[in-house]
């Protein structure tokens, strides 16, 4: 006696589930590999101006850039805003201590 054959639509569904499972496993592995590659990549470097001239005695603690300016935050709690093209000091902002 021969065992009853499997209906065609059940065979199709079994193959479809197998293919979808394999696709999902490959997708998860791809995401993991891309995360590992992305997280191990070196941090991009910021293009700083060639030379920043700070006032006498000022020491830089942070730096940020805008579209046409850059700012240097000093250890004396000042923000020095420079023109990006000419390098001239546009504005000085004193950061209050809140006391």
N, CA, C and O atoms as CSV, one atom per row, in Angstrom:
chain,resi,resn,atom,element,x,y,z
A,1,UNK,N,N,0.827,-1.171,0.000
A,1,UNK,CA,C,0.000,0.000,0.000
A,1,UNK,C,C,0.879,1.244,0.000
A,1,UNK,O,O,1.805,1.357,0.804
A,2,UNK,N,N,0.595,2.157,-0.883
A,2,UNK,CA,C,1.334,3.415,-0.985
A,2,UNK,C,C,0.760,4.438,-0.022
A,2,UNK,O,O,-0.457,4.546,0.134
A,3,UNK,N,N,1.675,5.214,0.646
A,3,UNK,CA,C,1.150,6.271,1.525
A,3,UNK,C,C,0.464,7.339,0.671
A,3,UNK,O,O,0.853,7.555,-0.477
A,4,UNK,N,N,-0.535,7.997,1.212
A,4,UNK,CA,C,-1.244,9.004,0.406
A,4,UNK,C,C,-0.294,10.147,0.059
A,4,UNK,O,O,0.508,10.580,0.886
A,5,UNK,N,N,-0.398,10.621,-1.165
A,5,UNK,CA,C,0.489,11.717,-1.595
A,5,UNK,C,C,0.006,13.038,-0.984
A,5,UNK,O,O,-1.166,13.223,-0.656
A,6,UNK,N,N,0.955,13.918,-0.855
A,6,UNK,CA,C,0.698,15.227,-0.252
A,6,UNK,C,C,-0.011,16.121,-1.263
A,6,UNK,O,O,0.363,16.123,-2.436
A,7,UNK,N,N,-1.024,16.882,-0.845
A,7,UNK,CA,C,-1.683,17.789,-1.788
A,7,UNK,C,C,-0.687,18.853,-2.282
A,7,UNK,O,O,0.235,19.229,-1.557
A,8,UNK,N,N,-0.872,19.316,-3.476
A,8,UNK,CA,C,0.051,20.268,-4.101
A,8,UNK,C,C,0.109,21.582,-3.329
A,8,UNK,O,O,1.185,22.160,-3.172
A,9,UNK,N,N,-1.026,22.053,-2.852
A,9,UNK,CA,C,-1.001,23.332,-2.150
A,9,UNK,C,C,-0.296,23.210,-0.788
A,9,UNK,O,O,0.304,24.183,-0.331
A,10,UNK,N,N,-0.351,22.065,-0.144
A,10,UNK,CA,C,0.366,21.868,1.120
A,10,UNK,C,C,1.873,21.812,0.871
A,10,UNK,O,O,2.652,22.362,1.649
A,11,UNK,N,N,2.280,21.153,-0.204
A,11,UNK,CA,C,3.690,21.089,-0.575
A,11,UNK,C,C,4.203,22.502,-0.895
A,11,UNK,O,O,5.312,22.864,-0.501
A,12,UNK,N,N,3.391,23.299,-1.611
A,12,UNK,CA,C,3.754,24.679,-1.927
A,12,UNK,C,C,3.917,25.497,-0.646
A,12,UNK,O,O,4.878,26.256,-0.521
A,13,UNK,N,N,2.998,25.354,0.301
A,13,UNK,CA,C,3.074,26.104,1.549
A,13,UNK,C,C,4.310,25.719,2.361
A,13,UNK,O,O,4.948,26.586,2.958
A,14,UNK,N,N,4.655,24.437,2.392
A,14,UNK,CA,C,5.845,24.000,3.122
A,14,UNK,C,C,7.107,24.608,2.507
A,14,UNK,O,O,7.992,25.067,3.229
A,15,UNK,N,N,7.187,24.612,1.200
A,15,UNK,CA,C,8.347,25.210,0.523
A,15,UNK,C,C,8.385,26.725,0.743
A,15,UNK,O,O,9.456,27.299,0.940
A,16,UNK,N,N,7.226,27.363,0.709
A,16,UNK,CA,C,7.151,28.797,0.916
A,16,UNK,C,C,7.620,29.170,2.326
A,16,UNK,O,O,8.361,30.138,2.493
A,17,UNK,N,N,7.203,28.423,3.324
A,17,UNK,CA,C,7.632,28.682,4.695
A,17,UNK,C,C,9.139,28.479,4.829
A,17,UNK,O,O,9.809,29.255,5.509
A,18,UNK,N,N,9.672,27.449,4.188
A,18,UNK,CA,C,11.116,27.203,4.239
A,18,UNK,C,C,11.887,28.350,3.597
A,18,UNK,O,O,12.883,28.808,4.156
A,19,UNK,N,N,11.445,28.821,2.432
A,19,UNK,CA,C,12.119,29.916,1.743
A,19,UNK,C,C,12.022,31.204,2.571
A,19,UNK,O,O,13.004,31.938,2.684
A,20,UNK,N,N,10.867,31.481,3.141
A,20,UNK,CA,C,10.706,32.686,3.950
A,20,UNK,C,C,11.549,32.622,5.218
A,20,UNK,O,O,12.095,33.643,5.638
A,21,UNK,N,N,11.668,31.467,5.830
A,21,UNK,CA,C,12.517,31.306,7.010
A,21,UNK,C,C,13.982,31.564,6.649
A,21,UNK,O,O,14.686,32.262,7.379
A,22,UNK,N,N,14.437,31.010,5.538
A,22,UNK,CA,C,15.816,31.229,5.098
A,22,UNK,C,C,16.053,32.709,4.786
A,22,UNK,O,O,17.110,33.250,5.113
A,23,UNK,N,N,15.083,33.357,4.160
A,23,UNK,CA,C,15.207,34.780,3.847
A,23,UNK,C,C,15.302,35.611,5.120
A,23,UNK,O,O,16.099,36.545,5.197
A,24,UNK,N,N,14.497,35.276,6.107
A,24,UNK,CA,C,14.520,36.004,7.370
A,24,UNK,C,C,15.853,35.811,8.086
A,24,UNK,O,O,16.397,36.768,8.637
A,25,UNK,N,N,16.379,34.612,8.088
A,25,UNK,CA,C,17.675,34.340,8.722
A,25,UNK,C,C,18.772,35.127,8.018
A,25,UNK,O,O,19.620,35.726,8.681
A,26,UNK,N,N,18.772,35.137,6.687
A,26,UNK,CA,C,19.775,35.906,5.944
A,26,UNK,C,C,19.635,37.405,6.213
A,26,UNK,O,O,20.640,38.109,6.316
A,27,UNK,N,N,18.417,37.892,6.327
A,27,UNK,CA,C,18.197,39.308,6.623
A,27,UNK,C,C,18.732,39.693,7.993
A,27,UNK,O,O,19.377,40.733,8.133
A,28,UNK,N,N,18.475,38.876,8.999
A,28,UNK,CA,C,18.965,39.158,10.348
A,28,UNK,C,C,20.491,39.114,10.372
A,28,UNK,O,O,21.123,39.966,10.996
A,29,UNK,N,N,21.083,38.135,9.702
A,29,UNK,CA,C,22.538,38.051,9.643
A,29,UNK,C,C,23.138,39.275,8.932
A,29,UNK,O,O,24.177,39.792,9.342
A,30,UNK,N,N,22.478,39.723,7.874
A,30,UNK,CA,C,22.957,40.906,7.158
A,30,UNK,C,C,22.918,42.136,8.055
A,30,UNK,O,O,23.867,42.920,8.068
A,31,UNK,N,N,21.836,42.315,8.802
A,31,UNK,CA,C,21.728,43.460,9.709
A,31,UNK,C,C,22.812,43.391,10.777
A,31,UNK,O,O,23.424,44.410,11.098
A,32,UNK,N,N,23.056,42.219,11.328
A,32,UNK,CA,C,24.092,42.067,12.355
A,32,UNK,C,C,25.465,42.398,11.786
A,32,UNK,O,O,26.242,43.113,12.419
A,33,UNK,N,N,25.768,41.888,10.603
A,33,UNK,CA,C,27.070,42.154,9.982
A,33,UNK,C,C,27.230,43.646,9.697
A,33,UNK,O,O,28.294,44.209,9.951
A,34,UNK,N,N,26.191,44.291,9.173
A,34,UNK,CA,C,26.277,45.719,8.884
A,34,UNK,C,C,26.435,46.542,10.158
A,34,UNK,O,O,27.172,47.527,10.160
A,35,UNK,N,N,25.764,46.161,11.235
A,35,UNK,CA,C,25.934,46.858,12.513
A,35,UNK,C,C,27.357,46.726,13.035
A,35,UNK,O,O,27.945,47.701,13.504
A,36,UNK,N,N,27.908,45.526,12.953
A,36,UNK,CA,C,29.277,45.309,13.433
A,36,UNK,C,C,30.255,46.141,12.605
A,36,UNK,O,O,31.158,46.767,13.161
A,37,UNK,N,N,30.085,46.152,11.290
A,37,UNK,CA,C,30.977,46.930,10.422
A,37,UNK,C,C,30.832,48.419,10.738
A,37,UNK,O,O,31.829,49.133,10.857
A,38,UNK,N,N,29.598,48.880,10.873
A,38,UNK,CA,C,29.349,50.309,11.113
A,38,UNK,C,C,29.880,50.752,12.479
A,38,UNK,O,O,30.468,51.828,12.592
A,39,UNK,N,N,29.679,49.940,13.509
A,39,UNK,CA,C,30.104,50.321,14.852
A,39,UNK,C,C,31.618,50.225,15.034
A,39,UNK,O,O,32.171,50.890,15.910
A,40,UNK,N,N,32.290,49.423,14.234
A,40,UNK,CA,C,33.746,49.302,14.341
A,40,UNK,C,C,34.484,50.261,13.417
A,40,UNK,O,O,35.713,50.318,13.443
A,41,UNK,N,N,33.753,51.013,12.603
A,41,UNK,CA,C,34.386,51.973,11.701
A,41,UNK,C,C,34.937,53.142,12.512
A,41,UNK,O,O,34.341,53.537,13.514
A,42,UNK,N,N,36.063,53.692,12.087
A,42,UNK,CA,C,36.603,54.844,12.821
A,42,UNK,C,C,35.669,56.042,12.691
A,42,UNK,O,O,34.979,56.201,11.684
A,43,UNK,N,N,35.658,56.868,13.705
A,43,UNK,CA,C,34.808,58.061,13.700
A,43,UNK,C,C,35.292,59.020,12.613
A,43,UNK,O,O,36.497,59.185,12.424
A,44,UNK,N,N,34.366,59.647,11.906
A,44,UNK,CA,C,34.794,60.592,10.870
A,44,UNK,C,C,35.492,61.784,11.503
A,44,UNK,O,O,35.131,62.242,12.587
A,45,UNK,N,N,36.490,62.266,10.802
A,45,UNK,CA,C,37.231,63.407,11.319
A,45,UNK,C,C,36.602,64.699,10.827
A,45,UNK,O,O,36.081,64.767,9.714
A,46,UNK,N,N,36.656,65.697,11.651
A,46,UNK,CA,C,36.088,66.993,11.323
A,46,UNK,C,C,37.169,67.871,10.708
A,46,UNK,O,O,38.278,67.968,11.234
A,47,UNK,N,N,36.841,68.501,9.606
A,47,UNK,CA,C,37.808,69.383,8.955
A,47,UNK,C,C,37.864,70.696,9.722
A,47,UNK,O,O,36.963,71.528,9.613
A,48,UNK,N,N,38.904,70.873,10.481
A,48,UNK,CA,C,39.081,72.087,11.262
A,48,UNK,C,C,39.776,73.147,10.421
A,48,UNK,O,O,40.506,72.815,9.486
A,49,UNK,N,N,39.558,74.417,10.741
A,49,UNK,CA,C,40.297,75.461,10.037
A,49,UNK,C,C,41.798,75.273,10.246
A,49,UNK,O,O,42.237,74.706,11.246
A,50,UNK,N,N,42.562,75.755,9.287
A,50,UNK,CA,C,44.016,75.591,9.347
A,50,UNK,C,C,44.592,76.127,10.657
A,50,UNK,O,O,45.403,75.467,11.306
A,51,UNK,N,N,44.172,77.311,11.028
A,51,UNK,CA,C,44.714,77.911,12.240
A,51,UNK,C,C,43.613,78.719,12.908
A,51,UNK,O,O,42.969,79.557,12.278
A,52,UNK,N,N,43.411,78.459,14.175
A,52,UNK,CA,C,42.456,79.221,14.961
A,52,UNK,C,C,43.255,80.089,15.918
A,52,UNK,O,O,44.038,79.583,16.722
A,53,UNK,N,N,43.058,81.385,15.829
A,53,UNK,CA,C,43.762,82.303,16.711
A,53,UNK,C,C,42.845,82.652,17.872
A,53,UNK,O,O,41.840,83.340,17.694
A,54,UNK,N,N,43.191,82.183,19.047
A,54,UNK,CA,C,42.406,82.454,20.241
A,54,UNK,C,C,42.991,83.657,20.976
A,54,UNK,O,O,44.182,83.943,20.846
A,55,UNK,N,N,42.170,84.357,21.740
A,55,UNK,CA,C,42.697,85.461,22.550
A,55,UNK,C,C,43.750,84.941,23.525
A,55,UNK,O,O,43.787,83.750,23.835
A,56,UNK,N,N,44.602,85.841,24.003
A,56,UNK,CA,C,45.675,85.456,24.917
A,56,UNK,C,C,45.107,84.770,26.158
A,56,UNK,O,O,44.162,85.264,26.773
A,57,UNK,N,N,45.679,83.652,26.513
A,57,UNK,CA,C,45.299,82.917,27.709
A,57,UNK,C,C,44.112,82.002,27.537
A,57,UNK,O,O,43.786,81.251,28.456
A,58,UNK,N,N,43.451,82.035,26.392
A,58,UNK,CA,C,42.276,81.184,26.176
A,58,UNK,C,C,42.719,79.796,25.732
A,58,UNK,O,O,43.610,79.651,24.895
A,59,UNK,N,N,42.085,78.785,26.304
A,59,UNK,CA,C,42.350,77.395,25.920
A,59,UNK,C,C,41.046,76.771,25.451
A,59,UNK,O,O,40.027,76.871,26.135
A,60,UNK,N,N,41.069,76.136,24.302
A,60,UNK,CA,C,39.864,75.548,23.724
A,60,UNK,C,C,39.495,74.265,24.438
A,60,UNK,O,O,40.358,73.445,24.754
A,61,UNK,N,N,38.182,74.094,24.694
A,61,UNK,CA,C,37.705,72.846,25.272
A,61,UNK,C,C,36.721,72.131,24.348
A,61,UNK,O,O,36.493,70.930,24.495
A,62,UNK,N,N,36.130,72.871,23.384
A,62,UNK,CA,C,35.210,72.258,22.428
A,62,UNK,C,C,35.180,73.108,21.163
A,62,UNK,O,O,35.586,74.270,21.158
A,63,UNK,N,N,34.681,72.487,20.082
A,63,UNK,CA,C,34.644,73.142,18.778
A,63,UNK,C,C,33.392,72.685,18.054
A,63,UNK,O,O,33.031,71.510,18.120
A,64,UNK,N,N,32.720,73.608,17.356
A,64,UNK,CA,C,31.568,73.251,16.533
A,64,UNK,C,C,31.541,74.160,15.313
A,64,UNK,O,O,32.123,75.244,15.309
A,65,UNK,N,N,30.842,73.687,14.269
A,65,UNK,CA,C,30.785,74.453,13.016
A,65,UNK,C,C,29.346,74.644,12.576
A,65,UNK,O,O,28.492,73.783,12.786
A,66,UNK,N,N,29.093,75.800,11.957
A,66,UNK,CA,C,27.821,76.081,11.307
A,66,UNK,C,C,28.064,76.256,9.826
A,66,UNK,O,O,29.159,75.971,9.343
A,67,UNK,N,N,27.069,76.718,9.099
A,67,UNK,CA,C,27.236,76.848,7.648
A,67,UNK,C,C,28.295,77.871,7.239
A,67,UNK,O,O,29.014,77.653,6.265
A,68,UNK,N,N,28.402,78.992,7.976
A,68,UNK,CA,C,29.407,79.994,7.612
A,68,UNK,C,C,30.161,80.506,8.836
A,68,UNK,O,O,30.733,81.595,8.795
A,69,UNK,N,N,30.169,79.744,9.912
A,69,UNK,CA,C,30.858,80.134,11.131
A,69,UNK,C,C,31.382,78.906,11.852
A,69,UNK,O,O,30.976,77.781,11.561
A,70,UNK,N,N,32.268,79.126,12.776
A,70,UNK,CA,C,32.667,78.069,13.693
A,70,UNK,C,C,32.811,78.684,15.074
A,70,UNK,O,O,33.087,79.876,15.210
A,71,UNK,N,N,32.624,77.864,16.088
A,71,UNK,CA,C,32.669,78.356,17.458
A,71,UNK,C,C,33.650,77.526,18.266
A,71,UNK,O,O,33.767,76.313,18.089
A,72,UNK,N,N,34.345,78.207,19.149
A,72,UNK,CA,C,35.286,77.567,20.059
A,72,UNK,C,C,34.805,77.862,21.469
A,72,UNK,O,O,34.593,79.020,21.830
A,73,UNK,N,N,34.636,76.827,22.258
A,73,UNK,CA,C,34.268,77.005,23.655
A,73,UNK,C,C,35.561,76.904,24.460
A,73,UNK,O,O,36.329,75.954,24.303
A,74,UNK,N,N,35.790,77.887,25.317
A,74,UNK,CA,C,37.039,77.944,26.060
A,74,UNK,C,C,36.843,77.423,27.481
A,74,UNK,O,O,35.718,77.249,27.950
A,75,UNK,N,N,37.961,77.181,28.149
A,75,UNK,CA,C,37.927,76.746,29.549
A,75,UNK,C,C,37.456,77.868,30.475
A,75,UNK,O,O,37.112,77.615,31.629
A,76,UNK,N,N,37.440,79.103,29.975
A,76,UNK,CA,C,36.971,80.251,30.763
A,76,UNK,C,C,35.472,80.467,30.595
A,76,UNK,O,O,34.969,81.541,30.925
A,77,UNK,N,N,34.750,79.475,30.090
A,77,UNK,CA,C,33.299,79.537,29.866
A,77,UNK,C,C,32.898,80.666,28.936
A,77,UNK,O,O,31.974,81.426,29.228
A,78,UNK,N,N,33.596,80.773,27.816
A,78,UNK,CA,C,33.252,81.718,26.763
A,78,UNK,C,C,33.030,80.950,25.466
A,78,UNK,O,O,33.671,79.929,25.218
A,79,UNK,N,N,32.129,81.446,24.657
A,79,UNK,CA,C,31.934,80.913,23.305
A,79,UNK,C,C,32.439,81.971,22.340
A,79,UNK,O,O,31.921,83.087,22.313
A,80,UNK,N,N,33.431,81.634,21.560
A,80,UNK,CA,C,34.005,82.546,20.581
A,80,UNK,C,C,33.521,82.117,19.201
A,80,UNK,O,O,33.827,81.015,18.748
A,81,UNK,N,N,32.766,82.986,18.534
A,81,UNK,CA,C,32.209,82.664,17.223
A,81,UNK,C,C,33.018,83.401,16.160
A,81,UNK,O,O,33.145,84.625,16.186
A,82,UNK,N,N,33.564,82.620,15.220
A,82,UNK,CA,C,34.424,83.153,14.159
A,82,UNK,C,C,33.745,83.012,12.806
A,82,UNK,O,O,32.940,82.104,12.601
A,83,UNK,N,N,34.067,83.902,11.893
A,83,UNK,CA,C,33.631,83.787,10.506
A,83,UNK,C,C,34.457,82.688,9.848
A,83,UNK,O,O,35.681,82.662,9.981
A,84,UNK,N,N,33.791,81.785,9.142
A,84,UNK,CA,C,34.497,80.643,8.567
A,84,UNK,C,C,35.387,81.043,7.391
A,84,UNK,O,O,36.418,80.413,7.157
A,85,UNK,N,N,35.007,82.062,6.665
A,85,UNK,CA,C,35.779,82.465,5.482
A,85,UNK,C,C,36.985,83.308,5.875
A,85,UNK,O,O,38.110,83.024,5.462
A,86,UNK,N,N,36.749,84.345,6.674
A,86,UNK,CA,C,37.834,85.265,6.994
A,86,UNK,C,C,38.591,84.886,8.259
A,86,UNK,O,O,39.744,85.283,8.426
A,87,UNK,N,N,37.967,84.129,9.148
A,87,UNK,CA,C,38.611,83.750,10.396
A,87,UNK,C,C,38.562,84.836,11.453
A,87,UNK,O,O,39.210,84.718,12.493
A,88,UNK,N,N,37.796,85.900,11.200
A,88,UNK,CA,C,37.702,86.986,12.185
A,88,UNK,C,C,36.667,86.657,13.240
A,88,UNK,O,O,35.689,85.956,12.981
A,89,UNK,N,N,36.899,87.175,14.432
A,89,UNK,CA,C,35.999,86.953,15.563
A,89,UNK,C,C,34.731,87.762,15.354
A,89,UNK,O,O,34.785,88.987,15.243
A,90,UNK,N,N,33.576,87.079,15.298
A,90,UNK,CA,C,32.284,87.729,15.108
A,90,UNK,C,C,31.658,88.149,16.433
A,90,UNK,O,O,31.153,89.261,16.587
A,91,UNK,N,N,31.709,87.209,17.392
A,91,UNK,CA,C,30.980,87.442,18.627
A,91,UNK,C,C,31.602,86.636,19.758
A,91,UNK,O,O,32.120,85.540,19.546
A,92,UNK,N,N,31.542,87.192,20.954
A,92,UNK,CA,C,31.974,86.490,22.155
A,92,UNK,C,C,30.780,86.407,23.097
A,92,UNK,O,O,30.141,87.417,23.391
A,93,UNK,N,N,30.485,85.205,23.565
A,93,UNK,CA,C,29.358,84.997,24.472
A,93,UNK,C,C,29.901,84.422,25.770
A,93,UNK,O,O,30.592,83.403,25.769
A,94,UNK,N,N,29.584,85.081,26.872
A,94,UNK,CA,C,30.002,84.607,28.188
A,94,UNK,C,C,28.925,83.674,28.714
A,94,UNK,O,O,27.751,84.042,28.759
A,95,UNK,N,N,29.309,82.487,29.107
A,95,UNK,CA,C,28.363,81.512,29.638
A,95,UNK,C,C,28.222,81.781,31.136
A,95,UNK,O,O,29.205,81.732,31.876
A,96,UNK,N,N,27.004,82.062,31.573
A,96,UNK,CA,C,26.748,82.349,32.974
A,96,UNK,C,C,26.831,81.094,33.812
A,96,UNK,O,O,26.563,79.996,33.323
A,97,UNK,N,N,27.198,81.245,35.068
A,97,UNK,CA,C,27.311,80.105,35.976
A,97,UNK,C,C,25.980,79.790,36.623
A,97,UNK,O,O,25.843,78.733,37.238
A,98,UNK,N,N,24.991,80.668,36.508
A,98,UNK,CA,C,23.683,80.410,37.077
A,98,UNK,C,C,23.609,80.724,38.570
A,98,UNK,O,O,22.617,80.384,39.215
A,99,UNK,N,N,24.613,81.350,39.120
A,99,UNK,CA,C,24.608,81.675,40.548
A,99,UNK,C,C,24.169,83.095,40.778
A,99,UNK,O,O,24.105,83.544,41.922
